[in-house]
């Protein structure tokens, strides 16, 4: 009977429950993962809580997968016990009749008793193991462990214990039964029932008081909106699809390279441009394709692309005719033609002349390009204040009595923003502040002050646009037709507006000049009169952002100037 109950009821049931539980748990994993990501994106939970929940899901799936296999061992243990009992029974009969010359009845009586004893020794542990496995696989998932859950289910309801006491007490009243033992356990269970009832009533009163307090607090919260309910957009953000999460997970030893590179890009940008950009917030987004990423500026997308994290991008510099096997695409930072190739094709692509980079380098390069492109928008009033605080610590005499005595923080911020918008670094704060301190008492126009600062930084601008190691003998630039230049000067001085057809022809001819400069491998710099520099810079910034507009007063160099391209309005 014990063997049948163990093998047919407990073991077989545990195996079936383990199989079904493992299948449903594994099938439900993607849904649970998506629910965690949705809560994280909506702000209901934080990064730490999301990581904790993902770890719990992984642990749960591993547990049920292991129990599915462990149940086979439990069933095998029960089967082994049955086989051992049968072998002992048959072997005992043969040994008794053949070796000890016993008749069949005597041998059966002797060795059957011995087999039953040995079978109990084998089956009782198997029964305990099967029962324990059944308890584990049939428990409902809660925050309690197994022992806590068993105790809570046994002693959670005093009525059950009271009924058990009545039944045991009834057995104790039957003549011939061990009345003392039964009545002792009856009194013990009644005492436990009284103790649990008293504790349960106290918990109910405490819970009711706490619930009323929480209800009043929740009503107050729901009735009154606070500033904590207002969500501010992040200045800089990077959203990745779920297949790219490992690239930004610093807890993964083999991944997280992208996160390190983006941190390095922020430091590099600070060294190049002279101020620390806002912190970069990285999060996953289930609403975008799994292999896509988005770069956000103040919550608005300013760049995006698709990435294959397990492959490498082979970038064509523009002169390679030989093609590779892979998925064609365009490099997102500069728009160059490229191909996604497998890892084993790296050496072949490099030998041909392709520039081969991994997926994290593609994203980090694109991110750096976006930072440089929108440097002016990243520099706000808070960044200006942080810059002044930093200067007070490093060079206190430089800023002493400057803000707000000489210049307001608003005008100072706007001037620096104008410089950064045209990709001029503000590292040389000594020259910038000296120039503003000299000219602010006589001038308060932001455009004129910006122009004066640019002239003060002329040596840096000249070196940046016309490096001496590349252009030793002369400065090659784009110039304006004299008639067009005079027309623009007169329009600016009179406060008039250019005709649309003139603007259209100007932009068209400027694009031709840009192409010619690229063919000559000359700088894409337009050199104009200081009066019209700012207006032409704003005009070309949206249509031809690759052209840098400089004034003649910003060129501080002894090299002769040569106009390799001329723009006209005809």
C-alpha positions as CSV (number, residue, x, y, z in Angstrom):
1,X,0.0,0.0,0.0
2,X,2.8,2.4,0.9
3,X,4.5,1.6,-2.4
4,X,1.4,2.3,-4.4
5,X,0.7,5.6,-2.7
6,X,4.3,6.7,-3.1
7,X,4.6,5.7,-6.8
8,X,1.1,6.1,-8.3
9,X,-0.1,9.1,-6.2
10,X,2.6,11.3,-4.9
11,X,5.5,10.8,-7.3
12,X,3.4,10.7,-10.5
13,X,1.5,13.8,-9.4
14,X,4.7,15.7,-8.5
15,X,6.2,14.9,-11.9
16,X,3.1,16.1,-13.8
17,X,2.9,19.3,-11.7
18,X,6.6,20.0,-12.2
19,X,6.3,19.6,-16.0
20,X,3.2,21.8,-16.3
21,X,4.6,24.4,-13.9
22,X,7.9,24.6,-15.8
23,X,6.2,25.0,-19.1
24,X,3.8,27.8,-18.0
25,X,6.6,29.6,-16.1
26,X,8.9,29.6,-19.1
27,X,6.1,30.6,-21.5
28,X,5.2,33.5,-19.2
29,X,8.7,34.9,-19.0
30,X,8.5,37.3,-22.0
31,X,5.3,38.8,-20.7
32,X,6.7,39.3,-17.2
33,X,9.8,40.9,-18.7
34,X,7.7,43.3,-20.8
35,X,5.6,44.2,-17.8
36,X,8.8,45.1,-15.9
37,X,10.1,47.2,-18.8
38,X,6.7,49.0,-19.1
39,X,6.7,49.8,-15.3
40,X,10.3,51.1,-15.7
41,X,9.4,53.3,-18.7
42,X,6.3,54.7,-17.0
43,X,8.3,55.6,-13.9
44,X,6.5,53.3,-11.5
45,X,9.7,51.5,-10.5
46,X,13.4,52.5,-10.6
47,X,16.4,50.8,-12.2
48,X,17.3,48.9,-9.0
49,X,13.8,47.5,-8.6
50,X,13.7,46.5,-12.2
51,X,17.0,44.6,-11.9
52,X,15.7,42.9,-8.8
53,X,12.5,41.8,-10.5
54,X,14.4,40.5,-13.6
55,X,16.7,38.5,-11.3
56,X,13.7,37.0,-9.5
57,X,12.2,35.9,-12.9
58,X,15.4,34.3,-13.9
59,X,15.7,32.5,-10.5
60,X,12.1,31.3,-10.8
61,X,12.6,29.9,-14.3
62,X,15.8,28.2,-13.2
63,X,14.0,26.7,-10.2
64,X,11.1,25.2,-12.1
65,X,13.4,24.0,-14.9
66,X,15.6,22.3,-12.3
67,X,12.5,20.8,-10.5
68,X,11.3,19.4,-13.8
69,X,14.5,17.4,-13.9
70,X,14.7,16.7,-10.2
71,X,11.2,15.1,-10.3
72,X,12.6,12.4,-12.7
73,X,15.2,11.5,-10.0
74,X,12.4,11.3,-7.4
75,X,10.3,9.0,-9.6
76,X,13.4,7.0,-10.3
77,X,14.0,6.6,-6.6
78,X,10.5,5.2,-6.1
79,X,10.9,2.8,-9.0
80,X,14.3,1.7,-7.7
81,X,12.7,0.9,-4.3
82,X,10.0,-1.3,-6.0
83,X,12.7,-3.1,-8.0
84,X,14.9,-3.7,-5.0
85,X,11.9,-5.1,-3.0
86,X,11.0,-7.5,-5.9
87,X,14.6,-8.6,-6.3
88,X,14.9,-9.2,-2.5
89,X,11.7,-11.2,-2.5
90,X,12.5,-13.4,-5.4
91,X,16.2,-13.7,-4.4
92,X,15.2,-14.7,-0.8
93,X,12.9,-17.5,-2.0
94,X,15.6,-18.9,-4.2
95,X,18.3,-18.7,-1.5
96,X,16.0,-20.3,1.1
97,X,14.9,-23.2,-1.1
98,X,18.2,-23.9,-2.9
99,X,21.0,-22.9,-0.6
100,X,19.3,-23.6,2.8
101,X,17.1,-26.5,1.7
102,X,14.0,-24.8,3.1
103,X,10.5,-25.6,1.8
104,X,8.7,-22.9,-0.2
105,X,6.3,-21.9,2.6
106,X,9.1,-21.5,5.2
107,X,11.3,-19.7,2.8
108,X,8.4,-17.4,1.8
109,X,7.5,-16.6,5.3
110,X,11.1,-15.9,6.4
111,X,12.3,-13.8,3.5
112,X,9.0,-12.0,2.9
113,X,9.2,-10.6,6.4
114,X,12.8,-9.6,5.8
115,X,11.9,-8.1,2.4
116,X,9.1,-6.0,3.9
117,X,11.5,-4.7,6.6
118,X,14.1,-3.8,4.0
119,X,11.4,-2.4,1.7
120,X,10.3,-0.1,4.5
121,X,13.8,1.1,4.9
122,X,14.0,2.0,1.2
123,X,10.4,3.3,0.7
124,X,10.1,5.5,3.8
125,X,12.9,7.9,2.7
126,X,11.6,7.7,-0.9
127,X,8.1,8.7,0.4
128,X,9.6,11.6,2.4
129,X,11.5,12.8,-0.6
130,X,8.4,12.5,-2.9
131,X,6.2,14.3,-0.4
132,X,8.8,17.1,0.0
133,X,9.1,17.5,-3.8
134,X,5.3,17.6,-4.1
135,X,5.0,20.3,-1.4
136,X,7.6,22.4,-3.2
137,X,6.2,22.2,-6.7
138,X,2.6,22.7,-5.6
139,X,3.2,25.7,-3.4
140,X,1.9,29.1,-4.7
141,X,4.6,31.7,-5.3
142,X,4.6,34.2,-2.5
143,X,7.2,36.4,-0.8
144,X,7.5,33.8,2.0
145,X,9.9,30.8,1.9
146,X,8.7,27.2,2.2
147,X,8.9,26.9,6.0
148,X,7.2,30.2,6.6
149,X,4.5,29.3,4.2
150,X,3.8,26.0,5.8
151,X,3.7,27.5,9.3
152,X,1.4,30.3,8.1
153,X,-1.0,27.8,6.5
154,X,-1.1,25.5,9.5
155,X,-1.6,28.2,12.2
156,X,-3.3,31.0,10.2
157,X,-6.9,29.9,11.0
158,X,-7.7,29.0,14.7
159,X,-11.0,27.3,13.7
160,X,-9.1,24.5,12.0
161,X,-7.0,23.8,15.1
162,X,-10.1,24.0,17.2
163,X,-11.8,21.3,15.0
164,X,-8.7,19.2,15.3
165,X,-8.8,19.5,19.1
166,X,-12.4,18.3,19.1
167,X,-11.7,15.3,16.9
168,X,-8.7,14.2,19.0
169,X,-10.7,14.8,22.2
170,X,-13.5,12.5,20.9
171,X,-10.9,9.8,20.3
172,X,-9.6,10.3,23.8
173,X,-13.1,9.5,25.3
174,X,-13.3,6.1,23.6
175,X,-12.6,3.3,26.0
176,X,-9.4,1.3,25.4
177,X,-7.7,4.2,23.7
178,X,-4.6,6.0,25.2
179,X,-6.9,8.6,26.9
180,X,-4.1,10.5,28.6
181,X,-2.1,11.1,25.4
182,X,-5.2,12.2,23.4
183,X,-6.5,14.5,26.1
184,X,-3.0,16.0,26.5
185,X,-2.9,16.9,22.8
186,X,-6.5,18.1,23.0
187,X,-5.6,20.6,25.8
188,X,-2.5,21.7,23.9
189,X,-4.4,22.4,20.7
190,X,-7.1,24.3,22.6
191,X,-4.4,26.5,24.2
192,X,-2.9,27.2,20.8
193,X,-6.4,28.1,19.5
194,X,-7.0,30.5,22.3
195,X,-3.5,32.1,21.8
196,X,-4.0,32.5,18.0
197,X,-7.5,33.9,18.4
198,X,-6.2,36.6,20.8
199,X,-3.3,37.5,18.5
200,X,-5.6,37.6,15.4
201,X,-8.0,40.0,17.1
202,X,-5.1,42.3,18.1
203,X,-3.8,42.3,14.5
204,X,-7.2,43.1,13.1
205,X,-7.5,46.2,15.4
206,X,-4.0,47.3,14.5
207,X,-4.6,46.8,10.8
208,X,-7.9,48.7,10.9
209,X,-6.2,51.6,12.6
210,X,-3.3,51.6,10.1
211,X,-5.8,51.3,7.2
212,X,-7.8,54.3,8.3
213,X,-4.6,56.3,8.7
214,X,-3.3,55.2,5.2
215,X,-6.8,56.0,3.7
216,X,-6.7,59.5,5.1
217,X,-3.2,60.0,3.8
218,X,-4.0,58.6,0.3
219,X,-7.1,60.8,0.1
220,X,-5.0,63.8,0.8
221,X,-2.4,62.8,-1.8
222,X,-5.0,62.0,-4.5
223,X,-7.0,65.2,-3.8
224,X,-3.9,67.5,-4.0
225,X,-1.5,67.6,-6.9
226,X,2.1,68.6,-6.0
227,X,5.2,69.6,-7.9
228,X,6.4,66.0,-7.5
229,X,3.8,65.0,-10.0
230,X,5.5,67.2,-12.7
231,X,8.0,65.3,-14.8
232,X,10.9,67.3,-16.3
233,X,12.3,66.2,-19.6
234,X,16.0,65.1,-19.5
235,X,18.3,67.4,-21.4
236,X,20.1,64.5,-23.0
237,X,18.8,61.0,-23.4
238,X,19.5,57.7,-25.1
239,X,16.8,55.1,-25.6
240,X,17.6,51.6,-26.8
241,X,15.6,48.6,-28.0
242,X,15.5,45.5,-25.8
243,X,18.1,43.7,-27.8
244,X,20.6,46.5,-27.1
245,X,20.1,46.5,-23.3
246,X,23.2,44.4,-22.7
247,X,25.3,47.1,-24.4
248,X,24.5,49.6,-21.6
249,X,24.4,47.1,-18.7
250,X,27.5,47.8,-16.6
251,X,26.7,44.8,-14.4
252,X,27.5,42.4,-17.3
253,X,31.2,41.7,-17.5
254,X,31.1,41.0,-21.3
255,X,28.9,44.0,-22.1
256,X,28.3,47.6,-21.0
257,X,31.1,48.9,-23.3
258,X,28.7,51.5,-24.8
259,X,28.0,52.9,-21.3
260,X,31.7,53.4,-20.6
261,X,32.3,55.0,-24.0
262,X,29.4,57.4,-23.6
263,X,30.8,58.5,-20.2
264,X,34.2,59.0,-22.0
265,X,32.5,61.0,-24.7
266,X,31.0,63.4,-22.1
267,X,34.5,63.9,-20.6
268,X,36.0,64.4,-24.1
269,X,33.2,67.0,-25.0
270,X,33.9,68.9,-21.8
271,X,37.7,69.1,-22.6
272,X,37.0,70.2,-26.2
273,X,34.2,72.7,-25.7
274,X,35.0,74.1,-22.3
275,X,31.9,73.1,-20.2
276,X,30.4,70.0,-18.8
277,X,27.2,68.9,-20.6
278,X,24.1,67.7,-18.7
279,X,24.1,64.1,-17.5
280,X,23.1,61.5,-20.1
281,X,20.1,59.4,-19.1
282,X,20.0,55.9,-20.7
283,X,16.9,53.8,-20.7
284,X,15.3,51.0,-22.7
285,X,12.1,51.6,-24.7
286,X,9.8,48.8,-25.8
287,X,7.9,51.1,-28.2
288,X,10.9,51.3,-30.7
289,X,12.2,48.3,-32.7
290,X,14.4,45.9,-30.8
291,X,17.6,46.8,-32.7
292,X,17.1,50.6,-32.8
293,X,18.3,53.5,-30.6
294,X,17.2,57.1,-30.3
295,X,19.1,60.1,-29.2
296,X,16.9,62.7,-27.4
297,X,17.5,66.4,-26.7
298,X,15.0,67.8,-24.2
299,X,12.7,64.9,-25.0
300,X,12.8,65.4,-28.8
301,X,14.5,62.9,-31.1
302,X,17.5,64.4,-32.9
303,X,19.1,61.2,-34.1
304,X,18.3,57.4,-34.5
305,X,19.5,54.3,-36.3
306,X,19.5,50.5,-36.4
307,X,22.3,48.5,-34.8
308,X,23.3,44.9,-35.0
309,X,25.2,44.3,-31.7
310,X,26.7,41.0,-32.8
311,X,28.1,42.3,-36.0
312,X,30.7,44.9,-37.2
313,X,30.2,47.9,-39.5
314,X,32.5,48.3,-42.4
315,X,32.5,51.9,-43.5
316,X,33.4,52.8,-47.1
317,X,35.5,56.0,-47.2
318,X,34.1,56.6,-50.7
319,X,36.7,55.3,-53.1
320,X,36.4,51.5,-52.6
321,X,34.6,49.6,-55.4
322,X,34.9,46.1,-54.0
323,X,31.8,45.0,-52.2
324,X,31.4,42.8,-49.1
325,X,28.8,40.2,-48.2
326,X,26.4,41.8,-45.6
327,X,23.6,44.1,-45.0
328,X,24.0,47.5,-46.6
329,X,23.4,50.7,-44.6
330,X,24.6,54.2,-43.9
331,X,26.9,55.2,-41.0
332,X,24.6,57.4,-38.9
333,X,27.1,60.1,-37.8
334,X,28.4,61.2,-41.3
335,X,26.1,59.4,-43.7
336,X,28.8,57.3,-45.3
337,X,27.8,54.0,-47.1
338,X,28.5,51.0,-44.9
339,X,27.9,47.3,-44.6
340,X,27.1,45.2,-41.5
341,X,29.5,42.2,-41.6
342,X,30.2,39.1,-39.5
343,X,33.0,39.0,-37.0
344,X,35.1,36.7,-39.2
345,X,35.2,39.2,-42.0
346,X,37.0,42.0,-40.1
347,X,40.5,41.3,-41.5
348,X,39.2,40.9,-45.0
349,X,37.3,44.3,-44.9
350,X,40.3,46.1,-43.3
351,X,42.7,44.8,-45.9
352,X,40.5,46.1,-48.7
353,X,40.4,49.6,-47.1
354,X,37.1,49.6,-45.2
355,X,37.1,51.2,-41.7
356,X,35.7,48.5,-39.4
357,X,34.1,49.4,-36.1
358,X,31.9,47.6,-33.6
359,X,28.3,48.5,-32.8
360,X,29.1,50.4,-29.6
361,X,31.6,52.6,-31.6
362,X,28.9,53.4,-34.1
363,X,26.5,54.6,-31.4
364,X,29.2,56.5,-29.4
365,X,30.5,58.3,-32.6
366,X,26.9,59.3,-33.5
367,X,26.3,60.6,-30.0
368,X,29.5,62.7,-30.1
369,X,28.4,64.2,-33.4
370,X,25.1,65.1,-31.9
371,X,26.7,66.7,-28.9
372,X,28.9,68.9,-31.1
373,X,26.0,69.8,-33.4
374,X,23.7,70.9,-30.5
375,X,26.4,72.3,-28.2
376,X,24.7,75.7,-28.1
377,X,21.3,74.2,-27.0
378,X,23.0,72.1,-24.3
379,X,24.5,75.3,-22.7
380,X,21.8,76.8,-20.6
381,X,21.6,79.2,-17.6
382,X,22.4,76.3,-15.2
383,X,25.5,75.4,-17.2
384,X,26.6,79.1,-17.2
385,X,26.2,79.3,-13.4
386,X,28.1,76.0,-13.0
387,X,30.9,77.4,-15.2
388,X,31.2,80.6,-13.1
389,X,31.2,78.6,-9.8
390,X,34.1,76.5,-11.3
391,X,36.0,79.6,-12.3
392,X,35.5,81.1,-8.8
393,X,37.4,78.0,-7.4
394,X,40.2,77.9,-10.0
395,X,40.7,81.6,-10.9
396,X,38.7,83.7,-8.4
397,X,40.3,87.0,-9.4
398,X,39.1,86.5,-13.0
399,X,35.4,86.5,-12.1
400,X,35.5,88.8,-9.1
401,X,33.1,91.7,-9.6
402,X,32.2,90.5,-13.2
403,X,28.7,89.0,-12.6
404,X,26.4,90.8,-12.2
405,X,28.4,94.1,-11.7
406,X,29.7,94.3,-15.3
407,X,27.4,91.8,-17.1
408,X,24.2,90.0,-16.2
409,X,24.1,86.2,-16.2
410,X,21.5,86.3,-19.0
411,X,23.6,88.2,-21.5
412,X,26.7,86.2,-20.5
413,X,24.8,83.0,-21.1
414,X,23.5,84.2,-24.5
415,X,27.0,85.3,-25.7
416,X,28.5,81.9,-24.8
417,X,25.6,80.1,-26.4
418,X,26.2,82.1,-29.7
419,X,29.8,80.9,-29.7
420,X,28.9,77.3,-29.0
421,X,26.2,77.3,-31.7
422,X,28.9,78.0,-34.3
423,X,31.2,75.3,-32.8
424,X,33.6,77.7,-31.1
425,X,35.1,76.4,-27.9
426,X,34.8,78.5,-24.7
427,X,37.8,77.0,-23.0
428,X,39.7,80.3,-23.2
429,X,37.5,82.0,-20.6
430,X,40.3,84.4,-19.7
431,X,40.2,86.0,-23.1
432,X,36.3,85.9,-23.2
433,X,35.9,87.6,-19.8
434,X,38.7,90.1,-20.5
435,X,37.0,91.1,-23.8
436,X,33.6,91.5,-22.2
437,X,34.9,93.4,-19.3
438,X,36.6,95.9,-21.6
439,X,33.6,96.4,-24.0
440,X,30.5,96.0,-21.8
441,X,30.6,99.6,-20.3
442,X,30.3,101.0,-23.9
443,X,28.2,98.3,-25.5
444,X,25.3,96.1,-24.5
445,X,24.2,94.6,-27.9
446,X,24.6,90.8,-27.7
447,X,25.4,90.4,-31.4
448,X,28.2,93.1,-31.3
449,X,29.6,91.7,-28.1
450,X,29.6,88.2,-29.6
451,X,31.4,89.6,-32.7
452,X,34.0,91.3,-30.4
453,X,34.6,88.0,-28.5
454,X,35.1,86.2,-31.8
455,X,37.7,88.7,-32.9
456,X,39.4,88.2,-29.5
457,X,39.5,84.4,-30.2
458,X,40.6,85.0,-33.8
459,X,43.9,83.1,-33.3
460,X,42.1,80.0,-32.1
461,X,39.5,80.3,-34.9
462,X,42.1,80.6,-37.5
463,X,44.1,77.7,-36.3
464,X,41.0,75.6,-36.0
465,X,39.8,76.3,-39.6
466,X,43.1,76.6,-41.3
467,X,45.7,74.3,-39.6
468,X,49.2,75.3,-40.4
469,X,50.3,71.7,-40.8
470,X,47.8,71.4,-43.7
471,X,47.9,74.9,-45.3
472,X,51.4,76.2,-44.8
473,X,51.6,78.7,-47.7
474,X,48.1,80.3,-47.9
475,X,44.6,80.4,-46.5
476,X,42.1,79.0,-49.0
477,X,38.5,80.1,-48.5
478,X,35.2,80.9,-50.3
479,X,34.6,84.5,-51.1
480,X,31.6,86.6,-52.2
481,X,31.1,88.4,-55.4
482,X,31.7,92.2,-54.8
483,X,28.3,93.1,-56.1
484,X,26.5,90.6,-53.9
485,X,28.6,91.6,-50.9
486,X,27.7,95.3,-51.4
487,X,24.1,94.4,-51.8
488,X,24.1,92.4,-48.5
489,X,25.9,95.3,-46.6
490,X,23.4,97.8,-47.8
491,X,20.5,95.6,-46.9
492,X,21.8,95.0,-43.3
493,X,22.6,98.7,-42.7
494,X,19.1,99.8,-44.0
495,X,17.3,97.1,-42.0
496,X,15.8,95.7,-45.2
497,X,15.0,92.1,-46.2
498,X,16.6,90.2,-49.1
499,X,14.3,89.1,-51.9
500,X,13.5,85.4,-51.9
501,X,14.9,84.8,-55.4
502,X,18.3,86.3,-54.4
503,X,18.3,84.1,-51.3
504,X,17.5,81.0,-53.4
505,X,20.3,81.8,-55.9
506,X,22.7,82.5,-53.1
507,X,22.1,79.1,-51.4
508,X,22.3,77.3,-54.8
509,X,25.7,78.9,-55.7
510,X,26.9,78.3,-52.1
511,X,26.3,74.6,-52.5
512,X,28.3,74.6,-55.8
513,X,31.1,76.4,-54.0
514,X,31.0,73.8,-51.2
515,X,31.3,70.9,-53.7
516,X,34.3,72.7,-55.3
517,X,36.0,73.1,-52.0
518,X,35.6,69.4,-51.3
519,X,37.2,68.6,-54.7
520,X,40.1,70.9,-54.0
521,X,40.4,69.4,-50.4
522,X,40.2,73.0,-49.2
523,X,38.4,74.3,-46.0
524,X,34.7,74.9,-46.3
525,X,35.0,78.4,-45.0
526,X,33.2,81.5,-46.3
527,X,35.2,84.7,-45.6
528,X,33.0,87.9,-45.6
529,X,32.8,91.4,-44.3
530,X,32.2,91.7,-40.5
531,X,28.9,93.5,-41.1
532,X,27.2,90.6,-42.8
533,X,28.9,87.7,-41.1
534,X,26.2,86.9,-38.5
535,X,23.3,87.2,-41.0
536,X,25.0,84.9,-43.5
537,X,25.8,82.4,-40.7
538,X,22.2,82.2,-39.7
539,X,21.1,81.8,-43.3
540,X,23.5,79.0,-44.1
541,X,23.2,77.2,-40.7
542,X,19.9,75.5,-41.7
543,X,20.6,74.8,-45.4
544,X,24.4,74.3,-45.6
545,X,25.6,73.7,-42.0
546,X,29.0,72.4,-43.3
547,X,30.0,75.9,-44.4
548,X,31.7,78.0,-41.6
549,X,31.2,81.7,-42.0
550,X,34.1,83.9,-40.7
551,X,34.7,87.6,-40.9
552,X,38.0,89.1,-42.2
553,X,38.6,90.6,-38.7
554,X,38.7,87.0,-37.2
555,X,41.6,85.9,-39.4
556,X,44.8,86.6,-37.4
557,X,47.6,85.2,-39.6
558,X,50.4,86.4,-41.9
559,X,49.6,83.8,-44.6
560,X,48.0,85.3,-47.7
561,X,44.3,84.7,-48.4
562,X,43.3,83.0,-51.6
563,X,39.6,82.7,-52.7
564,X,39.3,79.3,-54.4
565,X,35.5,79.7,-54.9
566,X,33.3,82.8,-55.4
567,X,29.6,82.9,-54.7
568,X,27.4,85.3,-56.6
569,X,23.6,85.9,-56.8
570,X,23.3,85.5,-60.5
